[in-house]
Amino acid sequence: MEKKKYKFQKETYEIIGACFEVHKILGCGFLEAVYQEALEIEFKRRGIPCEPEKELPINFKGVELKKKYYPDFVCYSEIIVEIKALSQLREEHIAQVLNYLKATKFELGFIFNFGERSLKYKRVIL
């Protein structure tokens, strides 16, 4: 049986691998900022292009809003990576990533939760 190919397959694998490495070393219990800093180091170590807290404009009916979006990371210039350190992810966290995708016109985003004993994540596709 042939595996189904999807856009950003290689990039997805690399991003997820980096997140698992950070969680494997740090475990759960730290603040989100700790995971964000460690993940930036791991992305760079693995050669994953990333921009932490990159300012992204949001447009409404052709007008750029004053409010901007600052995702935890933009990887490969078009994949949003949000991180959390919570006891569990909830639907509103996934909806947040989906809204960011809609606002930026990006097609793929991830939300990773480092706050659980094993790393949990959701792939969000627009």
C-alpha positions as CSV (number, residue, x, y, z in Angstrom):
1,M,0.0,0.0,0.0
2,E,1.4,3.4,-1.0
3,K,1.5,6.1,1.6
4,K,-0.5,9.2,0.8
5,K,1.6,12.3,0.0
6,Y,0.6,15.6,1.4
7,K,2.0,19.1,1.2
8,F,4.9,19.9,3.6
9,Q,5.4,16.2,4.4
10,K,9.2,16.5,4.9
11,E,8.9,19.8,6.8
12,T,6.1,18.3,9.1
13,Y,8.3,15.4,10.0
14,E,11.2,17.7,10.8
15,I,9.1,20.1,13.0
16,I,7.5,17.2,14.9
17,G,10.9,15.5,15.4
18,A,12.4,18.7,16.9
19,C,9.4,19.1,19.3
20,F,9.6,15.5,20.5
21,E,13.4,16.0,21.1
22,V,12.7,19.1,23.3
23,H,9.9,17.3,25.2
24,K,12.1,14.2,25.7
25,I,14.8,16.3,27.3
26,L,12.8,18.8,29.3
27,G,9.7,16.8,30.1
28,C,6.6,18.6,31.2
29,G,6.3,21.3,33.9
30,F,8.2,24.3,32.5
31,L,6.6,27.5,31.4
32,E,5.8,28.0,27.7
33,A,8.7,30.5,27.3
34,V,11.2,27.8,28.3
35,Y,9.9,25.4,25.6
36,Q,9.9,28.2,23.1
37,E,13.5,29.1,23.7
38,A,14.6,25.4,23.7
39,L,12.6,24.8,20.5
40,E,14.3,27.7,18.7
41,I,17.7,26.2,19.6
42,E,16.6,22.8,18.4
43,F,15.1,24.2,15.1
44,K,18.4,25.9,14.4
45,R,20.5,22.9,15.4
46,R,18.5,20.8,12.9
47,G,18.6,23.5,10.1
48,I,14.9,24.1,10.2
49,P,14.3,27.7,9.1
50,C,12.2,29.5,11.7
51,E,11.3,33.0,12.7
52,P,10.2,33.3,16.3
53,E,7.3,35.7,17.0
54,K,7.3,37.0,13.4
55,E,4.9,39.9,12.9
56,L,2.2,38.9,10.5
57,P,-0.4,41.3,9.2
58,I,-4.1,40.6,9.3
59,N,-6.3,41.9,6.5
60,F,-10.0,42.5,6.7
61,K,-11.8,43.2,3.4
62,G,-8.5,44.4,1.9
63,V,-7.6,46.7,4.8
64,E,-4.6,45.8,6.9
65,L,-5.6,45.8,10.6
66,K,-3.5,47.7,13.2
67,K,-3.5,44.5,15.3
68,K,-0.9,42.0,14.2
69,Y,-0.4,38.3,14.9
70,Y,2.8,37.0,16.5
71,P,2.9,33.2,16.3
72,D,5.4,31.4,18.4
73,F,7.2,30.4,15.2
74,V,6.8,30.6,11.4
75,C,8.8,27.7,10.0
76,Y,9.8,27.4,6.3
77,S,8.2,30.8,5.7
78,E,4.7,29.4,5.7
79,I,4.0,27.0,8.6
80,I,2.6,28.3,11.8
81,V,3.9,26.6,15.0
82,E,2.1,27.4,18.3
83,I,3.2,26.0,21.6
84,K,1.4,25.6,24.9
85,A,2.3,24.3,28.3
86,L,-1.1,23.3,29.6
87,S,-2.6,20.3,31.3
88,Q,-4.4,19.6,28.1
89,L,-5.3,21.3,24.8
90,R,-8.8,22.5,24.3
91,E,-10.9,23.2,21.2
92,E,-10.3,27.0,21.5
93,H,-6.6,26.5,21.2
94,I,-7.0,24.6,17.9
95,A,-9.5,27.3,16.8
96,Q,-6.9,29.9,17.5
97,V,-4.5,28.3,15.1
98,L,-7.2,27.9,12.5
99,N,-8.1,31.6,12.8
100,Y,-4.4,32.5,12.3
101,L,-4.3,30.4,9.2
102,K,-7.4,32.1,7.8
103,A,-6.0,35.5,8.6
104,T,-2.5,34.8,7.1
105,K,-3.7,32.6,4.2
106,F,-1.2,30.0,5.3
107,E,-2.3,26.4,4.7
108,L,-0.7,24.5,7.6
109,G,-0.3,25.1,11.3
110,F,0.6,23.0,14.4
111,I,-0.2,23.4,18.0
112,F,2.1,21.5,20.4
113,N,1.3,21.0,24.1
114,F,4.5,20.5,26.1
115,G,2.5,20.5,29.4
116,E,1.5,16.8,29.4
117,R,3.5,13.8,30.3
118,S,3.8,12.9,26.6
119,L,3.9,15.6,23.9
120,K,0.5,16.1,22.3
121,Y,0.0,18.0,19.0
122,K,-2.6,18.7,16.4
123,R,-2.0,19.5,12.7
124,V,-4.4,22.2,11.5
125,I,-5.0,22.5,7.8
126,L,-6.9,25.3,6.1
